[in-house]
């Protein structure tokens, strides 16, 4: 089969190869899935560029990728489940948890102490076939989740987890960073009935995409702030959210953006933090004024709550969550992987979807 393999611990084309590899065989309790569609996540870009955040986690050679949907092909020994059949349309939670550590035993599998991520610690889905644990497989409904959307449910789960730490109905919301997950968070805020939605970014393409989204939906409660053209980002954010954001969703991890979220939040507000900084350390500029004296609540977001977030995510799609505008580029096969990564690195694309076995009818 064809797969995208991180072959060397170096950045760019030199360290990643699209090559032919054996089709994996499902082991004990596992399922073999034919990949219909797969999408690139932010962490895949970090692997491609061999950034420090991922370099210590990935051991080449490794097939990467962890966002996908597909059809069940075969079951390994003990892999059959009553609700799963050959040919079934599915996705999977790619965080494989141990089930016996304290977080797992207390209903917090998303912060398992022994998590393995397929596509990082084990082979992933940038391939024509992928093996996943049967217990991680999630059944999908084609009438609710088209294949091009099923390609990135993992990322959507991150957005749902980020957005659902607070009730958004009738509240002012700030979305800091309008990449793919930021765009999903904005759409979740819309369908959840937010009173104001302020979107910030430092990239002109991202800001233009956000304005296009708001215009297409005729939203009068959305303000898009290009931070490169704003003299007072915190003041502008407070103005756009009616005096301060009740809920801030920070998706970039940039130090300036985190501090903007703290400064732009309303007293008693909530910050939901998904973005990861490039460096290990991050400085809060005014800890006393912007955090303590405001009585803010901070939530650190990692992955998806298993499987609570998946259920919420599929229910939101069923209720009309619209993500079609996010798919800006589609590729037959995996051969143009490097071209797709260039688009993403230059932020000229939002979600890039590959069809490893050809685009379904």
C-alpha positions in Angstrom: 0.0 0.0 0.0 1.0 3.7 -0.3 1.8 5.5 2.9 3.4 8.7 4.1 6.4 7.8 6.2 8.6 9.9 8.5 11.9 8.3 7.4 14.5 10.5 9.0 14.8 12.9 12.0 15.0 15.9 9.8 12.6 18.6 8.5 10.7 18.9 5.3 10.9 16.7 2.2 14.2 15.2 3.2 12.6 13.6 6.3 9.3 12.4 4.8 8.7 10.0 2.0 5.6 8.7 0.2 6.5 5.1 -0.3 5.1 1.6 -0.7 4.9 -0.4 2.5 3.2 -3.7 3.5 -0.5 -3.6 4.4 -0.7 -4.0 8.2 -2.3 -7.0 9.8 -4.7 -6.5 12.7 -3.5 -8.1 15.9 -5.3 -9.1 19.1 -8.4 -6.9 19.6 -7.7 -4.8 16.5 -9.5 -3.9 13.3 -8.1 -3.2 9.8 -9.7 -0.2 8.2 -9.5 0.9 4.5 -8.9 4.6 4.7 -11.5 6.6 2.7 -10.2 10.1 3.6 -7.6 11.5 5.9 -6.7 15.1 6.8 -3.6 16.9 8.1 -3.5 18.1 11.7 -1.3 20.8 13.2 0.7 18.2 15.0 1.4 16.5 11.6 2.9 19.8 10.5 5.2 19.7 13.6 6.3 16.2 12.7 6.9 17.2 9.1 9.0 20.1 10.2 10.6 18.0 13.0 9.8 20.7 15.6 11.0 20.1 19.1 7.4 19.5 20.3 7.2 16.3 18.3 10.8 15.2 17.7 11.1 13.6 21.1 7.9 11.6 20.6 8.2 10.1 17.1 10.7 7.4 16.3 11.3 7.1 12.5 10.4 5.3 10.4 6.8 6.0 11.3 3.6 6.3 9.2 2.0 9.4 10.6 -1.5 11.0 10.4 -4.3 10.5 12.9 -7.4 12.1 11.4 -9.4 9.7 9.1 -12.6 7.9 8.2 -12.9 4.6 6.4 -14.5 1.2 6.1 -13.8 -1.9 8.2 -12.0 -4.6 6.1 -11.1 -7.3 8.7 -10.9 -8.1 12.4 -7.9 -9.4 14.2 -8.3 -12.2 16.9 -10.8 -11.0 19.5 -11.4 -7.8 17.5 -15.0 -8.5 16.5 -17.7 -6.4 18.3 -21.5 -6.8 18.2 -21.9 -3.3 16.7 -19.1 -3.6 14.1 -19.3 -5.3 10.7 -17.1 -5.6 7.7 -17.8 -2.7 5.3 -19.1 -0.4 8.1 -18.3 3.3 7.8 -16.2 4.3 10.8 -13.6 6.6 12.4 -11.5 6.0 15.5 -10.2 7.7 18.6 -6.4 7.6 18.0 -5.4 8.1 21.6 -5.0 4.6 23.0 -5.3 4.6 26.7 -4.2 2.0 29.3 -7.5 1.7 31.2 -5.8 1.1 34.6 -4.2 4.4 35.7 -6.0 6.8 38.0 -7.3 9.1 35.3 -8.7 6.2 33.3 -10.4 4.7 36.3 -12.0 8.0 37.2 -13.5 8.7 33.8 -10.7 10.9 32.5 -9.2 8.8 29.8 -8.2 11.8 27.7 -5.4 12.5 30.3 -4.3 8.8 30.7 -0.8 8.6 32.1 0.2 6.0 29.5 -1.4 7.3 26.4 -0.1 6.1 23.0 -1.1 8.1 20.0 -1.4 6.3 16.7 0.4 8.4 14.1 2.9 9.5 16.7 3.9 6.5 18.9 2.5 3.9 16.5 1.7 3.9 12.8 -1.2 6.1 11.7 -3.6 6.8 8.9 -1.6 8.6 6.1 -2.0 5.3 4.2 -4.4 3.2 2.3 -5.1 1.0 5.3 -4.7 1.5 9.1 -5.0 -0.8 12.1 -6.8 0.5 15.2 -8.1 -1.1 18.5 -11.6 -2.3 18.1 -12.6 -0.5 21.3 -11.5 2.8 19.8 -13.7 2.5 16.7 -16.6 4.9 16.3 -19.5 4.1 14.0 -20.5 6.9 11.6 -23.7 7.7 9.6 -23.0 8.8 6.0 -26.1 11.0 6.0 -24.7 13.0 8.9 -21.0 12.8 8.3 -19.9 13.0 4.7 -16.5 11.5 3.9 -14.8 14.8 3.4 -15.9 15.8 7.0 -15.3 12.4 8.5 -11.7 12.9 7.4 -11.0 15.3 10.3 -13.3 14.3 13.2 -10.3 14.1 15.5 -9.6 17.8 15.1 -13.3 18.6 15.4 -13.3 16.7 18.7 -10.5 19.0 19.9 -12.7 22.0 19.0 -15.8 20.6 20.6 -13.8 19.8 23.8 -12.4 23.4 23.8 -15.8 25.0 23.2 -17.8 22.9 25.6 -16.1 23.7 28.9 -18.6 26.5 29.2 -22.2 27.3 28.2 -21.9 29.5 25.1 -25.6 30.4 24.8 -26.1 34.1 25.1 -22.5 34.7 26.0 -19.7 36.7 24.3 -17.0 34.5 22.9 -13.4 35.2 21.7 -11.7 32.8 19.3 -8.0 33.5 19.2 -6.4 32.0 16.2 -8.4 31.3 13.1 -6.7 28.1 11.9 -8.9 25.0 11.2 -9.7 24.4 14.8 -10.4 28.1 15.5 -12.8 28.1 12.5 -14.5 25.0 14.0 -14.7 26.8 17.4 -16.3 29.8 15.8 -18.9 27.7 14.0 -19.7 25.9 17.3 -20.1 29.3 19.0 -22.5 30.3 16.3 -24.7 27.2 16.5 -24.6 27.4 20.3 -26.2 30.8 20.3 -23.2 33.1 21.3 -24.2 36.7 21.6 -20.9 38.1 20.3 -18.1 36.3 18.5 -14.7 38.0 18.1 -12.1 36.3 16.0 -8.4 37.3 16.0 -5.4 36.3 13.9 -2.1 37.8 12.7 -2.5 36.3 9.2 -4.3 38.1 6.4 -5.5 34.9 4.7 -7.0 33.6 8.0 -8.7 36.9 8.7 -10.1 37.0 5.2 -11.4 33.4 5.5 -13.1 34.4 8.8 -14.8 37.4 7.2 -16.0 35.3 4.3 -17.5 32.8 6.8 -19.4 35.5 8.7 -20.6 37.1 5.5 -21.8 33.9 3.9 -23.9 33.2 7.0 -25.0 36.9 7.3 -23.8 37.1 10.8 -24.1 40.6 12.3 -22.6 39.6 15.7 -19.1 38.7 14.4 -16.0 40.9 14.5 -12.8 39.8 12.9 -9.6 41.5 14.2 -6.4 41.4 12.1 -4.0 42.0 14.9 -1.3 43.4 12.6 -3.6 46.4 12.0 -4.9 46.9 15.5 -3.0 49.4 17.8 -4.8 48.2 21.0 -5.6 44.5 20.6 -7.0 44.0 24.1 -9.1 47.1 23.9 -10.4 46.1 20.5 -11.2 42.6 21.8 -13.1 44.0 24.8 -15.1 46.4 22.5 -16.0 43.6 20.1 -17.3 41.4 22.9 -19.4 44.0 24.7 -17.0 44.8 27.5 -14.9 41.6 27.6 -15.3 38.0 26.5 -17.2 35.6 28.8 -15.4 32.7 27.1 -12.0 32.9 25.5 -10.8 30.0 23.3 -7.1 30.2 22.6 -5.9 28.0 19.7 -2.5 29.3 18.7 -0.4 28.8 21.9 1.5 32.1 21.1 2.5 34.0 24.2 1.0 37.2 22.8 -2.3 35.5 22.1 -2.5 33.9 25.6 -1.9 37.3 27.2 -4.5 38.9 24.8 -7.0 36.4 26.1 -6.3 37.2 29.7 -6.5 40.9 29.1 -9.6 40.7 26.9 -11.6 38.4 29.1 -14.4 39.7 31.3 -14.1 39.5 35.1 -15.2 36.0 36.1 -14.6 34.8 32.5 -13.4 31.4 31.3 -10.3 30.7 29.2 -10.1 27.4 27.3 -6.5 26.8 26.2 -5.8 24.3 23.4 -2.8 26.0 21.6 0.7 24.8 22.4 3.6 27.3 22.5 6.8 26.7 20.5 8.9 26.9 23.6 8.4 25.2 27.0 8.0 28.4 28.9 5.4 31.2 28.5 5.3 34.5 30.4 2.1 36.0 31.7 2.6 39.8 31.6 0.3 40.9 34.4 -0.6 37.8 36.5 -2.2 39.9 39.2 -4.4 42.3 37.2 -5.3 40.0 34.2 -5.7 36.7 36.0 -6.0 36.7 39.8 -8.0 40.0 40.3 -10.3 39.0 37.5 -11.2 35.7 39.1 -10.7 33.8 35.8 -11.1 30.1 35.3 -8.5 28.4 33.0 -9.1 25.0 31.4 -6.2 23.1 29.8 -7.5 21.1 26.8 -6.0 17.9 25.6 -7.5 15.6 23.0 -11.2 14.6 23.4 -13.0 13.3 26.4 -13.4 9.6 25.5 -16.2 9.1 24.3 -18.2 12.0 25.7 -16.8 14.5 23.2 -17.4 12.1 20.3 -21.1 11.8 21.2 -21.4 15.6 21.5 -19.6 16.2 18.2 -21.8 13.8 16.3 -24.9 15.3 17.9 -23.7 18.8 16.8 -23.2 17.6 13.2 -26.7 16.1 13.3 -28.0 19.5 14.6 -26.6 21.4 11.6 -23.0 22.2 12.5 -21.6 23.2 9.1 -17.9 22.6 8.3 -18.0 22.3 4.5 -16.2 25.7 4.1 -13.2 24.3 5.9 -12.2 21.9 3.2 -10.2 24.1 0.9 -8.0 21.5 -0.8 -8.6 17.9 -1.8 -6.1 15.4 -3.3 -6.5 12.0 -5.0 -4.0 9.6 -3.4 -1.1 10.7 -1.3 1.5 11.5 -3.9 1.1 15.2 -3.6 1.7 15.2 0.1 4.6 17.7 0.0 2.6 20.1 -2.1 -0.2 20.0 0.5 2.2 20.7 3.3 3.5 23.7 1.5 0.0 25.1 1.3 -0.5 24.6 5.0 2.9 26.0 6.0 2.0 29.2 4.1 -1.5 29.2 5.6 -3.1 29.2 2.1 -5.2 26.2 3.0 -7.5 25.4 6.0 -8.2 21.7 5.9 -6.4 19.5 3.4 -8.1 16.2 2.7 -6.5 13.2 1.0 -8.3 10.2 -0.5 -5.7 7.5 -0.4 -7.8 5.0 -2.3 -9.3 7.5 -4.7 -12.2 9.9 -4.1 -15.4 8.1 -3.3 -18.4 8.6 -5.6 
